[in-house]
Amino acid sequence: MSLKRLILATVLASVTVICASAQSKVYLFIPKVGNTDFTLFIDGEQMAKLNPPTAKTTNNSAFKIPLKQNMPGWVEIDFTNEGKVLLAVSMEYTNFMTLEKNTMQAETQIDLNDGETIFLEVARKGWNDCQIKVLDEKKATKKKNDKKSYQLPTIEVNNE
């Protein structure tokens, strides 16, 4: 192997290692709520619907639609680059008695560092509001390992 090819192979291997290590992960946990559709936005762009399967359905003659309670869930979001990212979640709740829709939104700005893992949770804040809270690794691991929790498909984001 010539010296030029050896240098080129070394440079390409170094670039590959640098690119692979730049990936950061965000785990976002979705609560167990009823008749709610979750939508994920990153930097203002709609990325995915985050709707875990229905865990329980209740129907009553007074209900206009059945009350469908979803399983708690979580999604892994892989970011390719470092930097600031605006992560937002929209929760659209449909009242099963009146069919009125109420939309709650929460957002947080995160600063991604090389190879970092961040744990976030969407949580209710009062009756008509929600927020995104930071979780510590111990609580996040417990939520991920919960057998009643549903893992949504991984989302890959090329945040250049």
C-alpha positions in Angstrom: 0.0 0.0 0.0 1.4 3.4 -1.0 1.9 6.2 1.5 -0.8 8.3 -0.1 -3.4 5.5 0.2 -2.4 4.9 3.8 -2.8 8.6 4.7 -6.1 8.7 2.8 -7.4 5.6 4.6 -6.4 7.1 8.0 -8.1 10.4 7.2 -11.3 8.7 6.1 -11.3 6.5 9.2 -10.8 9.6 11.4 -13.7 11.5 9.7 -16.0 8.5 10.1 -15.2 8.2 13.9 -15.7 12.0 14.3 -19.1 11.9 12.5 -20.2 8.8 14.4 -19.4 10.4 17.8 -21.3 13.6 17.0 -24.6 11.9 17.3 -26.7 12.9 20.3 -29.7 11.2 21.7 -32.9 12.6 23.2 -35.4 10.3 24.8 -38.9 11.8 25.0 -41.5 10.2 27.3 -45.2 10.5 26.6 -47.7 10.2 29.5 -50.7 7.9 29.8 -53.7 10.2 28.9 -57.0 9.8 27.1 -58.2 10.9 23.7 -55.1 12.9 23.0 -53.0 13.1 19.9 -49.3 14.0 20.3 -47.3 15.7 17.5 -43.5 16.3 17.7 -41.9 19.4 16.1 -38.2 20.1 15.8 -37.1 23.6 14.9 -40.7 24.4 13.9 -41.0 21.4 11.5 -43.4 18.6 12.1 -41.4 15.4 12.5 -43.9 12.7 13.7 -47.1 11.8 15.4 -46.3 10.3 18.8 -49.3 8.1 19.6 -48.7 5.0 21.6 -51.4 2.2 21.2 -54.6 2.4 23.2 -54.4 0.6 26.5 -58.0 0.9 27.6 -61.3 2.0 26.0 -64.3 3.0 28.1 -67.8 3.6 26.5 -70.8 5.0 28.2 -74.2 6.0 26.8 -73.4 9.6 27.9 -70.2 9.6 25.9 -70.3 10.9 22.3 -67.2 9.0 21.5 -65.4 6.3 23.5 -62.7 7.4 26.0 -59.5 5.8 24.7 -56.6 5.9 27.1 -53.2 5.4 25.5 -50.3 3.5 26.9 -47.4 5.5 28.3 -44.6 5.6 25.7 -41.3 6.9 24.7 -39.3 7.7 21.6 -35.6 7.9 20.9 -34.6 10.9 18.7 -31.1 10.7 17.2 -29.5 14.0 16.2 -26.6 14.0 13.8 -25.0 17.3 14.9 -24.3 19.5 17.9 -26.0 22.8 18.5 -29.2 24.3 19.7 -32.5 22.7 18.8 -36.1 23.8 19.6 -38.1 20.7 20.5 -41.9 21.1 20.8 -44.8 18.9 21.4 -48.5 19.6 20.6 -51.2 17.7 22.5 -54.7 17.8 20.9 -57.3 16.6 23.4 -60.8 15.7 22.2 -63.5 15.9 24.9 -65.4 12.6 24.8 -68.6 14.3 26.2 -68.8 17.4 24.0 -66.3 16.6 21.1 -64.6 20.0 21.8 -60.9 20.0 20.9 -58.3 21.7 23.1 -54.7 22.0 21.9 -51.9 22.3 24.5 -48.3 23.0 23.5 -45.0 22.8 25.2 -41.5 23.5 24.0 -37.9 23.6 25.2 -34.6 24.6 23.7 -31.9 22.0 24.1 -28.2 22.5 23.5 -26.8 19.3 22.1 -23.2 18.3 22.8 -21.1 15.7 21.2 -22.5 12.2 22.1 -24.8 13.5 24.8 -28.0 11.8 26.0 -30.9 13.9 27.3 -34.0 12.6 28.9 -37.2 14.7 28.6 -40.8 14.1 29.7 -44.1 15.6 28.5 -46.2 16.3 31.6 -49.5 17.9 32.3 -49.3 21.3 34.0 -52.8 22.0 35.4 -55.9 21.0 33.5 -55.3 22.8 30.2 -51.6 23.1 29.8 -48.5 20.9 29.5 -44.7 21.2 29.8 -41.5 19.4 28.9 -39.4 18.5 31.9 -35.9 17.2 32.1 -35.6 13.8 33.7 -32.6 12.3 35.4 -31.1 9.1 34.0 -32.4 6.9 36.9 -36.1 7.9 36.4 -35.7 7.7 32.6 -34.3 4.1 32.8 -37.1 3.1 35.1 -39.7 4.5 32.6 -37.9 2.8 29.6 -37.9 -0.6 31.4 -41.5 -0.4 32.4 -43.3 -3.3 30.7 -46.5 -1.2 30.3 -44.5 1.5 28.4 -44.5 1.4 24.6 -41.4 2.2 22.5 -42.3 4.3 19.4 -40.1 4.1 16.3 -36.8 5.9 16.5 -36.6 9.3 14.8 -33.4 10.4 13.0 -32.9 14.2 12.6 -30.2 15.7 10.4 -29.9 19.0 12.3 -27.4 21.0 10.2 
